[in-house]
Amino acid sequence: MRNPLYLGTFLIAIGFVMVLKSDPAWLEWIVGSIFLLALSFMYYRTIKAEQGMLLEKFKDAYGNYCKQVPAMVPTLVPYSKGEKWPFSLQRLIDSKEHKPVFWIISCWSCSTSKRASSSNTKTLTTHPGT
């Protein structure tokens, strides 16, 4: 898939629309539909502009890539003409892609310790017979 970040963001937006609550209920469907249509239009224009720039820069190589790799639909078959790089821990560290993992673990740890401490507080403040 050529645009995984756009697809991921769009799926997140669909999730937000699904949990949208309003009174009256039909309003959430209208607002959510308008939002998703606007997002689709914006992504379509952005992807077209990026493809134009990439075609201009990489010419036939990008054109062939576009013919073999769908824009927004995941596929299980990898692109066969792509560069084959083995995993490298040093390249991961240099790319700074390890930082999100650090923050996810940090947030999870804080959340877990906060829940554990609030659970302990509740048991300490509970009086028998109340």
C-alpha positions in Angstrom: 0.0 0.0 0.0 1.4 3.4 -1.0 -0.4 5.5 1.6 -0.5 3.7 4.9 -0.6 6.9 7.0 -3.6 8.3 5.2 -5.4 5.0 5.5 -4.6 4.7 9.2 -5.7 8.3 9.9 -8.9 7.7 7.9 -9.7 4.6 10.0 -9.1 6.6 13.2 -11.5 9.2 11.9 -14.1 6.5 11.2 -13.6 5.3 14.8 -14.2 8.9 16.2 -17.3 9.2 14.1 -18.6 5.9 15.4 -18.3 7.0 19.0 -19.7 10.5 18.3 -22.8 11.1 20.4 -25.4 13.8 19.9 -29.0 14.6 20.6 -30.8 14.0 18.2 -29.0 10.9 17.2 -29.4 11.5 13.4 -27.2 14.6 13.8 -24.1 12.4 14.5 -24.6 10.6 11.2 -24.9 13.8 9.2 -21.9 15.5 10.9 -19.9 12.3 10.7 -20.7 11.8 7.0 -19.8 15.3 6.1 -16.6 15.1 8.1 -15.6 11.8 6.4 -16.5 13.1 2.9 -14.4 16.3 3.5 -11.5 14.1 4.7 -11.8 11.9 1.7 -11.8 14.8 -0.6 -8.8 16.3 1.1 -6.8 13.1 1.0 -7.7 12.5 -2.6 -6.3 15.9 -3.6 -3.2 15.5 -1.4 -2.5 12.0 -2.8 -2.9 13.2 -6.4 -0.5 16.1 -5.8 2.1 13.9 -4.1 1.8 11.4 -7.0 2.4 14.1 -9.5 5.5 15.3 -7.6 6.8 11.7 -7.3 6.2 10.9 -11.0 8.1 14.0 -12.0 11.0 13.2 -9.7 11.2 9.4 -10.2 9.5 9.1 -13.6 9.1 5.5 -14.8 10.3 3.9 -11.6 7.4 5.5 -9.7 4.9 4.8 -12.5 5.8 1.1 -12.4 5.5 1.1 -8.6 2.0 2.7 -8.9 0.9 0.0 -11.3 1.9 -2.8 -8.9 1.1 -1.3 -5.5 -2.5 -0.2 -4.6 -2.9 3.3 -3.2 -5.1 2.6 -0.2 -5.8 -1.1 -0.1 -3.3 -3.3 1.9 -1.9 -6.3 0.1 -0.1 -9.4 1.3 2.3 -9.5 -1.7 5.3 -7.3 -1.1 6.6 -5.0 -3.9 9.2 -7.2 -5.6 11.4 -4.4 -7.1 11.9 -2.6 -3.8 15.2 -2.3 -2.1 16.0 -5.3 0.1 17.4 -4.1 3.4 18.0 -6.5 6.2 16.9 -5.4 9.7 19.6 -3.2 11.3 19.3 -2.0 14.9 21.7 0.8 14.2 19.5 2.1 11.3 16.5 1.9 13.7 18.3 4.0 16.3 19.6 6.5 13.7 16.0 6.9 12.3 14.7 7.9 15.7 11.7 5.5 15.2 12.5 4.0 18.6 11.1 7.2 20.3 7.4 6.3 19.9 8.1 2.9 21.5 9.7 4.7 24.4 6.7 7.0 24.9 4.2 4.2 24.5 6.0 2.2 27.2 6.3 5.3 29.4 2.6 6.2 29.1 1.6 2.6 29.7 3.8 2.4 32.8 2.4 5.7 34.2 -1.2 4.5 33.5 -0.6 1.1 35.2 1.0 2.6 38.3 -1.7 5.3 38.5 -4.4 2.6 38.4 -2.6 0.5 41.0 -2.2 3.4 43.4 -5.8 4.5 43.0 -6.9 0.9 43.7 -4.8 0.9 46.8 -6.2 4.2 47.9 -9.8 2.9 47.6 -9.1 -0.1 49.7 -7.4 1.9 52.4 -10.3 4.4 52.7 -13.1 1.8 52.7 -14.6 1.4 56.1 -16.4 -1.7 57.2 -20.1 -1.5 57.2 -20.2 1.4 54.6 
